[in-house]
Amino acid sequence: MALINVVIVLIVVGVLLWLVNRYIPMASSIKSILNAVVVIAVVIWLLKVFGLWSSITNIHVGK
């Protein structure tokens, strides 16, 4: 995936999250959970896009 596409997706996700936070009334706790879920999903997606997800999932702790 081209770097421009990654930047465009990040901008779109950011704008959508801002619109939801700004214009949809909801409790602040629900808003915080929604923000955390979106950030975690975007970070995992970025790790997969840059090919780092497989190296993270192959880490073994212990024997």
PDB file of N, CA, C and O in Angstrom:
ATOM      1  N   MET A   1       0.850  -1.167   0.000  1.00  0.00           N
ATOM      2  CA  MET A   1       0.000   0.000   0.000  1.00  0.00           C
ATOM      3  C   MET A   1       0.901   1.238   0.000  1.00  0.00           C
ATOM      4  O   MET A   1       1.858   1.333   0.769  1.00  0.00           O
ATOM      5  N   ALA A   2       0.576   2.157  -0.862  1.00  0.00           N
ATOM      6  CA  ALA A   2       1.381   3.365  -0.990  1.00  0.00           C
ATOM      7  C   ALA A   2       1.239   4.248   0.246  1.00  0.00           C
ATOM      8  O   ALA A   2       0.209   4.242   0.921  1.00  0.00           O
ATOM      9  N   LEU A   3       2.278   4.991   0.519  1.00  0.00           N
ATOM     10  CA  LEU A   3       2.286   5.858   1.693  1.00  0.00           C
ATOM     11  C   LEU A   3       1.183   6.909   1.620  1.00  0.00           C
ATOM     12  O   LEU A   3       0.625   7.299   2.646  1.00  0.00           O
ATOM     13  N   ILE A   4       0.872   7.365   0.421  1.00  0.00           N
ATOM     14  CA  ILE A   4      -0.200   8.347   0.250  1.00  0.00           C
ATOM     15  C   ILE A   4      -1.538   7.751   0.678  1.00  0.00           C
ATOM     16  O   ILE A   4      -2.342   8.431   1.315  1.00  0.00           O
ATOM     17  N   ASN A   5      -1.784   6.484   0.331  1.00  0.00           N
ATOM     18  CA  ASN A   5      -3.028   5.832   0.731  1.00  0.00           C
ATOM     19  C   ASN A   5      -3.121   5.702   2.246  1.00  0.00           C
ATOM     20  O   ASN A   5      -4.194   5.885   2.822  1.00  0.00           O
ATOM     21  N   VAL A   6      -2.008   5.389   2.889  1.00  0.00           N
ATOM     22  CA  VAL A   6      -1.994   5.274   4.351  1.00  0.00           C
ATOM     23  C   VAL A   6      -2.331   6.620   4.978  1.00  0.00           C
ATOM     24  O   VAL A   6      -3.132   6.687   5.910  1.00  0.00           O
ATOM     25  N   VAL A   7      -1.725   7.689   4.475  1.00  0.00           N
ATOM     26  CA  VAL A   7      -1.987   9.029   5.008  1.00  0.00           C
ATOM     27  C   VAL A   7      -3.446   9.413   4.792  1.00  0.00           C
ATOM     28  O   VAL A   7      -4.070   9.982   5.688  1.00  0.00           O
ATOM     29  N   ILE A   8      -3.995   9.115   3.626  1.00  0.00           N
ATOM     30  CA  ILE A   8      -5.394   9.440   3.343  1.00  0.00           C
ATOM     31  C   ILE A   8      -6.320   8.674   4.276  1.00  0.00           C
ATOM     32  O   ILE A   8      -7.279   9.247   4.792  1.00  0.00           O
ATOM     33  N   VAL A   9      -6.055   7.397   4.503  1.00  0.00           N
ATOM     34  CA  VAL A   9      -6.888   6.606   5.414  1.00  0.00           C
ATOM     35  C   VAL A   9      -6.804   7.169   6.832  1.00  0.00           C
ATOM     36  O   VAL A   9      -7.821   7.269   7.518  1.00  0.00           O
ATOM     37  N   LEU A  10      -5.611   7.535   7.272  1.00  0.00           N
ATOM     38  CA  LEU A  10      -5.465   8.115   8.606  1.00  0.00           C
ATOM     39  C   LEU A  10      -6.226   9.434   8.742  1.00  0.00           C
ATOM     40  O   LEU A  10      -6.834   9.696   9.780  1.00  0.00           O
ATOM     41  N   ILE A  11      -6.193  10.249   7.713  1.00  0.00           N
ATOM     42  CA  ILE A  11      -6.931  11.516   7.737  1.00  0.00           C
ATOM     43  C   ILE A  11      -8.430  11.262   7.785  1.00  0.00           C
ATOM     44  O   ILE A  11      -9.142  11.909   8.553  1.00  0.00           O
ATOM     45  N   VAL A  12      -8.916  10.332   6.981  1.00  0.00           N
ATOM     46  CA  VAL A  12     -10.349  10.028   6.948  1.00  0.00           C
ATOM     47  C   VAL A  12     -10.807   9.478   8.295  1.00  0.00           C
ATOM     48  O   VAL A  12     -11.842   9.894   8.814  1.00  0.00           O
ATOM     49  N   VAL A  13     -10.049   8.555   8.857  1.00  0.00           N
ATOM     50  CA  VAL A  13     -10.413   7.994  10.159  1.00  0.00           C
ATOM     51  C   VAL A  13     -10.401   9.082  11.230  1.00  0.00           C
ATOM     52  O   VAL A  13     -11.291   9.125  12.079  1.00  0.00           O
ATOM     53  N   GLY A  14      -9.410   9.950  11.198  1.00  0.00           N
ATOM     54  CA  GLY A  14      -9.341  11.037  12.165  1.00  0.00           C
ATOM     55  C   GLY A  14     -10.510  11.996  12.057  1.00  0.00           C
ATOM     56  O   GLY A  14     -11.078  12.404  13.070  1.00  0.00           O
ATOM     57  N   VAL A  15     -10.872  12.355  10.836  1.00  0.00           N
ATOM     58  CA  VAL A  15     -11.999  13.263  10.635  1.00  0.00           C
ATOM     59  C   VAL A  15     -13.309  12.596  11.066  1.00  0.00           C
ATOM     60  O   VAL A  15     -14.148  13.239  11.696  1.00  0.00           O
ATOM     61  N   LEU A  16     -13.488  11.329  10.737  1.00  0.00           N
ATOM     62  CA  LEU A  16     -14.704  10.631  11.155  1.00  0.00           C
ATOM     63  C   LEU A  16     -14.795  10.529  12.676  1.00  0.00           C
ATOM     64  O   LEU A  16     -15.867  10.721  13.249  1.00  0.00           O
ATOM     65  N   LEU A  17     -13.692  10.233  13.318  1.00  0.00           N
ATOM     66  CA  LEU A  17     -13.689  10.154  14.780  1.00  0.00           C
ATOM     67  C   LEU A  17     -13.969  11.524  15.391  1.00  0.00           C
ATOM     68  O   LEU A  17     -14.692  11.622  16.382  1.00  0.00           O
ATOM     69  N   TRP A  18     -13.410  12.572  14.815  1.00  0.00           N
ATOM     70  CA  TRP A  18     -13.681  13.924  15.301  1.00  0.00           C
ATOM     71  C   TRP A  18     -15.157  14.277  15.132  1.00  0.00           C
ATOM     72  O   TRP A  18     -15.765  14.860  16.030  1.00  0.00           O
ATOM     73  N   LEU A  19     -15.738  13.922  13.975  1.00  0.00           N
ATOM     74  CA  LEU A  19     -17.152  14.212  13.745  1.00  0.00           C
ATOM     75  C   LEU A  19     -18.037  13.479  14.742  1.00  0.00           C
ATOM     76  O   LEU A  19     -18.994  14.049  15.264  1.00  0.00           O
ATOM     77  N   VAL A  20     -17.720  12.220  15.006  1.00  0.00           N
ATOM     78  CA  VAL A  20     -18.503  11.451  15.980  1.00  0.00           C
ATOM     79  C   VAL A  20     -18.375  12.081  17.359  1.00  0.00           C
ATOM     80  O   VAL A  20     -19.369  12.240  18.067  1.00  0.00           O
ATOM     81  N   ASN A  21     -17.155  12.439  17.742  1.00  0.00           N
ATOM     82  CA  ASN A  21     -16.947  13.044  19.060  1.00  0.00           C
ATOM     83  C   ASN A  21     -17.618  14.407  19.186  1.00  0.00           C
ATOM     84  O   ASN A  21     -18.090  14.776  20.261  1.00  0.00           O
ATOM     85  N   ARG A  22     -17.657  15.137  18.109  1.00  0.00           N
ATOM     86  CA  ARG A  22     -18.170  16.504  18.142  1.00  0.00           C
ATOM     87  C   ARG A  22     -19.689  16.574  18.053  1.00  0.00           C
ATOM     88  O   ARG A  22     -20.310  17.358  18.771  1.00  0.00           O
ATOM     89  N   TYR A  23     -20.303  15.765  17.182  1.00  0.00           N
ATOM     90  CA  TYR A  23     -21.705  15.975  16.846  1.00  0.00           C
ATOM     91  C   TYR A  23     -22.656  14.883  17.327  1.00  0.00           C
ATOM     92  O   TYR A  23     -23.870  15.066  17.243  1.00  0.00           O
ATOM     93  N   ILE A  24     -22.163  13.777  17.817  1.00  0.00           N
ATOM     94  CA  ILE A  24     -23.057  12.736  18.317  1.00  0.00           C
ATOM     95  C   ILE A  24     -22.998  12.760  19.838  1.00  0.00           C
ATOM     96  O   ILE A  24     -21.954  12.490  20.430  1.00  0.00           O
ATOM     97  N   PRO A  25     -24.117  13.084  20.464  1.00  0.00           N
ATOM     98  CA  PRO A  25     -24.106  13.154  21.926  1.00  0.00           C
ATOM     99  C   PRO A  25     -24.053  11.758  22.546  1.00  0.00           C
ATOM    100  O   PRO A  25     -24.852  10.883  22.211  1.00  0.00           O
ATOM    101  N   MET A  26     -23.101  11.571  23.451  1.00  0.00           N
ATOM    102  CA  MET A  26     -22.984  10.305  24.170  1.00  0.00           C
ATOM    103  C   MET A  26     -22.208  10.568  25.445  1.00  0.00           C
ATOM    104  O   MET A  26     -21.533  11.589  25.576  1.00  0.00           O
ATOM    105  N   ALA A  27     -22.307   9.645  26.378  1.00  0.00           N
ATOM    106  CA  ALA A  27     -21.607   9.791  27.653  1.00  0.00           C
ATOM    107  C   ALA A  27     -20.098   9.803  27.417  1.00  0.00           C
ATOM    108  O   ALA A  27     -19.598   9.172  26.485  1.00  0.00           O
ATOM    109  N   SER A  28     -19.393  10.519  28.264  1.00  0.00           N
ATOM    110  CA  SER A  28     -17.951  10.655  28.074  1.00  0.00           C
ATOM    111  C   SER A  28     -17.224   9.320  28.230  1.00  0.00           C
ATOM    112  O   SER A  28     -16.185   9.107  27.605  1.00  0.00           O
ATOM    113  N   SER A  29     -17.760   8.421  29.058  1.00  0.00           N
ATOM    114  CA  SER A  29     -17.119   7.114  29.212  1.00  0.00           C
ATOM    115  C   SER A  29     -17.234   6.297  27.929  1.00  0.00           C
ATOM    116  O   SER A  29     -16.284   5.622  27.530  1.00  0.00           O
ATOM    117  N   ILE A  30     -18.382   6.357  27.294  1.00  0.00           N
ATOM    118  CA  ILE A  30     -18.569   5.645  26.021  1.00  0.00           C
ATOM    119  C   ILE A  30     -17.681   6.263  24.948  1.00  0.00           C
ATOM    120  O   ILE A  30     -17.107   5.553  24.123  1.00  0.00           O
ATOM    121  N   LYS A  31     -17.573   7.577  24.964  1.00  0.00           N
ATOM    122  CA  LYS A  31     -16.730   8.275  24.000  1.00  0.00           C
ATOM    123  C   LYS A  31     -15.262   7.877  24.174  1.00  0.00           C
ATOM    124  O   LYS A  31     -14.544   7.690  23.191  1.00  0.00           O
ATOM    125  N   SER A  32     -14.826   7.749  25.419  1.00  0.00           N
ATOM    126  CA  SER A  32     -13.444   7.345  25.685  1.00  0.00           C
ATOM    127  C   SER A  32     -13.181   5.925  25.212  1.00  0.00           C
ATOM    128  O   SER A  32     -12.130   5.642  24.637  1.00  0.00           O
ATOM    129  N   ILE A  33     -14.134   5.031  25.453  1.00  0.00           N
ATOM    130  CA  ILE A  33     -13.991   3.644  24.992  1.00  0.00           C
ATOM    131  C   ILE A  33     -13.944   3.593  23.471  1.00  0.00           C
ATOM    132  O   ILE A  33     -13.121   2.874  22.904  1.00  0.00           O
ATOM    133  N   LEU A  34     -14.806   4.338  22.809  1.00  0.00           N
ATOM    134  CA  LEU A  34     -14.827   4.390  21.342  1.00  0.00           C
ATOM    135  C   LEU A  34     -13.501   4.904  20.807  1.00  0.00           C
ATOM    136  O   LEU A  34     -12.960   4.346  19.852  1.00  0.00           O
ATOM    137  N   ASN A  35     -12.973   5.961  21.409  1.00  0.00           N
ATOM    138  CA  ASN A  35     -11.684   6.509  20.972  1.00  0.00           C
ATOM    139  C   ASN A  35     -10.567   5.484  21.148  1.00  0.00           C
ATOM    140  O   ASN A  35      -9.719   5.330  20.268  1.00  0.00           O
ATOM    141  N   ALA A  36     -10.562   4.791  22.269  1.00  0.00           N
ATOM    142  CA  ALA A  36      -9.522   3.788  22.520  1.00  0.00           C
ATOM    143  C   ALA A  36      -9.606   2.648  21.517  1.00  0.00           C
ATOM    144  O   ALA A  36      -8.582   2.195  21.005  1.00  0.00           O
ATOM    145  N   VAL A  37     -10.809   2.183  21.233  1.00  0.00           N
ATOM    146  CA  VAL A  37     -10.981   1.083  20.274  1.00  0.00           C
ATOM    147  C   VAL A  37     -10.506   1.503  18.890  1.00  0.00           C
ATOM    148  O   VAL A  37      -9.830   0.734  18.207  1.00  0.00           O
ATOM    149  N   VAL A  38     -10.849   2.706  18.474  1.00  0.00           N
ATOM    150  CA  VAL A  38     -10.431   3.184  17.149  1.00  0.00           C
ATOM    151  C   VAL A  38      -8.915   3.334  17.085  1.00  0.00           C
ATOM    152  O   VAL A  38      -8.303   2.955  16.087  1.00  0.00           O
ATOM    153  N   VAL A  39      -8.306   3.873  18.120  1.00  0.00           N
ATOM    154  CA  VAL A  39      -6.845   4.050  18.128  1.00  0.00           C
ATOM    155  C   VAL A  39      -6.151   2.695  18.098  1.00  0.00           C
ATOM    156  O   VAL A  39      -5.191   2.521  17.348  1.00  0.00           O
ATOM    157  N   ILE A  40      -6.608   1.735  18.890  1.00  0.00           N
ATOM    158  CA  ILE A  40      -6.007   0.403  18.894  1.00  0.00           C
ATOM    159  C   ILE A  40      -6.161  -0.257  17.531  1.00  0.00           C
ATOM    160  O   ILE A  40      -5.221  -0.877  17.033  1.00  0.00           O
ATOM    161  N   ALA A  41      -7.338  -0.130  16.922  1.00  0.00           N
ATOM    162  CA  ALA A  41      -7.562  -0.723  15.602  1.00  0.00           C
ATOM    163  C   ALA A  41      -6.650  -0.085  14.549  1.00  0.00           C
ATOM    164  O   ALA A  41      -6.120  -0.787  13.687  1.00  0.00           O
ATOM    165  N   VAL A  42      -6.466   1.207  14.609  1.00  0.00           N
ATOM    166  CA  VAL A  42      -5.608   1.899  13.637  1.00  0.00           C
ATOM    167  C   VAL A  42      -4.148   1.502  13.838  1.00  0.00           C
ATOM    168  O   VAL A  42      -3.423   1.306  12.863  1.00  0.00           O
ATOM    169  N   VAL A  43      -3.714   1.382  15.083  1.00  0.00           N
ATOM    170  CA  VAL A  43      -2.329   0.973  15.342  1.00  0.00           C
ATOM    171  C   VAL A  43      -2.079  -0.442  14.822  1.00  0.00           C
ATOM    172  O   VAL A  43      -1.048  -0.700  14.202  1.00  0.00           O
ATOM    173  N   ILE A  44      -3.015  -1.358  15.071  1.00  0.00           N
ATOM    174  CA  ILE A  44      -2.869  -2.732  14.559  1.00  0.00           C
ATOM    175  C   ILE A  44      -2.860  -2.735  13.043  1.00  0.00           C
ATOM    176  O   ILE A  44      -2.073  -3.454  12.427  1.00  0.00           O
ATOM    177  N   TRP A  45      -3.726  -1.941  12.438  1.00  0.00           N
ATOM    178  CA  TRP A  45      -3.771  -1.856  10.973  1.00  0.00           C
ATOM    179  C   TRP A  45      -2.447  -1.318  10.423  1.00  0.00           C
ATOM    180  O   TRP A  45      -1.934  -1.826   9.425  1.00  0.00           O
ATOM    181  N   LEU A  46      -1.894  -0.287  11.079  1.00  0.00           N
ATOM    182  CA  LEU A  46      -0.609   0.257  10.629  1.00  0.00           C
ATOM    183  C   LEU A  46       0.511  -0.767  10.761  1.00  0.00           C
ATOM    184  O   LEU A  46       1.371  -0.866   9.885  1.00  0.00           O
ATOM    185  N   LEU A  47       0.503  -1.529  11.853  1.00  0.00           N
ATOM    186  CA  LEU A  47       1.514  -2.572  12.015  1.00  0.00           C
ATOM    187  C   LEU A  47       1.404  -3.617  10.899  1.00  0.00           C
ATOM    188  O   LEU A  47       2.419  -4.093  10.390  1.00  0.00           O
ATOM    189  N   LYS A  48       0.183  -3.970  10.522  1.00  0.00           N
ATOM    190  CA  LYS A  48      -0.008  -4.936   9.436  1.00  0.00           C
ATOM    191  C   LYS A  48       0.423  -4.348   8.095  1.00  0.00           C
ATOM    192  O   LYS A  48       1.034  -5.038   7.280  1.00  0.00           O
ATOM    193  N   VAL A  49       0.108  -3.081   7.869  1.00  0.00           N
ATOM    194  CA  VAL A  49       0.464  -2.439   6.600  1.00  0.00           C
ATOM    195  C   VAL A  49       1.981  -2.397   6.423  1.00  0.00           C
ATOM    196  O   VAL A  49       2.487  -2.645   5.329  1.00  0.00           O
ATOM    197  N   PHE A  50       2.698  -2.088   7.484  1.00  0.00           N
ATOM    198  CA  PHE A  50       4.153  -1.978   7.395  1.00  0.00           C
ATOM    199  C   PHE A  50       4.863  -3.295   7.640  1.00  0.00           C
ATOM    200  O   PHE A  50       6.093  -3.327   7.674  1.00  0.00           O
ATOM    201  N   GLY A  51       4.125  -4.383   7.812  1.00  0.00           N
ATOM    202  CA  GLY A  51       4.705  -5.701   7.926  1.00  0.00           C
ATOM    203  C   GLY A  51       5.326  -6.012   9.271  1.00  0.00           C
ATOM    204  O   GLY A  51       6.139  -6.931   9.371  1.00  0.00           O
ATOM    205  N   LEU A  52       4.971  -5.278  10.299  1.00  0.00           N
ATOM    206  CA  LEU A  52       5.539  -5.506  11.618  1.00  0.00           C
ATOM    207  C   LEU A  52       4.668  -6.416  12.486  1.00  0.00           C
ATOM    208  O   LEU A  52       5.113  -6.890  13.532  1.00  0.00           O
ATOM    209  N   TRP A  53       3.448  -6.657  12.062  1.00  0.00           N
ATOM    210  CA  TRP A  53       2.520  -7.453  12.865  1.00  0.00           C
ATOM    211  C   TRP A  53       2.988  -8.898  13.001  1.00  0.00           C
ATOM    212  O   TRP A  53       2.875  -9.485  14.078  1.00  0.00           O
ATOM    213  N   SER A  54       3.506  -9.472  11.933  1.00  0.00           N
ATOM    214  CA  SER A  54       3.932 -10.865  12.000  1.00  0.00           C
ATOM    215  C   SER A  54       5.131 -11.044  12.929  1.00  0.00           C
ATOM    216  O   SER A  54       5.240 -12.064  13.609  1.00  0.00           O
ATOM    217  N   SER A  55       6.030 -10.063  12.962  1.00  0.00           N
ATOM    218  CA  SER A  55       7.167 -10.171  13.865  1.00  0.00           C
ATOM    219  C   SER A  55       6.751 -10.001  15.317  1.00  0.00           C
ATOM    220  O   SER A  55       7.378 -10.571  16.210  1.00  0.00           O
ATOM    221  N   ILE A  56       5.719  -9.238  15.562  1.00  0.00           N
ATOM    222  CA  ILE A  56       5.230  -9.070  16.940  1.00  0.00           C
ATOM    223  C   ILE A  56       4.489 -10.313  17.397  1.00  0.00           C
ATOM    224  O   ILE A  56       4.633 -10.725  18.548  1.00  0.00           O
ATOM    225  N   THR A  57       3.703 -10.915  16.526  1.00  0.00           N
ATOM    226  CA  THR A  57       2.941 -12.089  16.922  1.00  0.00           C
ATOM    227  C   THR A  57       3.819 -13.331  17.052  1.00  0.00           C
ATOM    228  O   THR A  57       3.377 -14.327  17.626  1.00  0.00           O
ATOM    229  N   ASN A  58       5.045 -13.303  16.539  1.00  0.00           N
ATOM    230  CA  ASN A  58       5.952 -14.448  16.644  1.00  0.00           C
ATOM    231  C   ASN A  58       6.826 -14.421  17.877  1.00  0.00           C
ATOM    232  O   ASN A  58       7.654 -15.313  18.064  1.00  0.00           O
ATOM    233  N   ILE A  59       6.662 -13.413  18.729  1.00  0.00           N
ATOM    234  CA  ILE A  59       7.454 -13.317  19.948  1.00  0.00           C
ATOM    235  C   ILE A  59       6.922 -14.315  20.964  1.00  0.00           C
ATOM    236  O   ILE A  59       5.725 -14.341  21.251  1.00  0.00           O
ATOM    237  N   HIS A  60       7.823 -15.143  21.511  1.00  0.00           N
ATOM    238  CA  HIS A  60       7.457 -16.146  22.517  1.00  0.00           C
ATOM    239  C   HIS A  60       8.155 -15.814  23.822  1.00  0.00           C
ATOM    240  O   HIS A  60       9.346 -15.503  23.843  1.00  0.00           O
ATOM    241  N   VAL A  61       7.413 -15.884  24.893  1.00  0.00           N
ATOM    242  CA  VAL A  61       7.970 -15.619  26.212  1.00  0.00           C
ATOM    243  C   VAL A  61       8.093 -16.961  26.948  1.00  0.00           C
ATOM    244  O   VAL A  61       7.144 -17.744  26.977  1.00  0.00           O
ATOM    245  N   GLY A  62       9.230 -17.213  27.523  1.00  0.00           N
ATOM    246  CA  GLY A  62       9.433 -18.464  28.244  1.00  0.00           C
ATOM    247  C   GLY A  62      10.012 -19.546  27.336  1.00  0.00           C
ATOM    248  O   GLY A  62      10.655 -19.261  26.326  1.00  0.00           O
ATOM    249  N   LYS A  63       9.765 -20.798  27.727  1.00  0.00           N
ATOM    250  CA  LYS A  63      10.304 -21.918  26.973  1.00  0.00           C
ATOM    251  C   LYS A  63       9.471 -22.134  25.791  1.00  0.00           C
ATOM    252  O   LYS A  63       9.744 -23.038  25.001  1.00  0.00           O
TER     253      LYS A  63
END
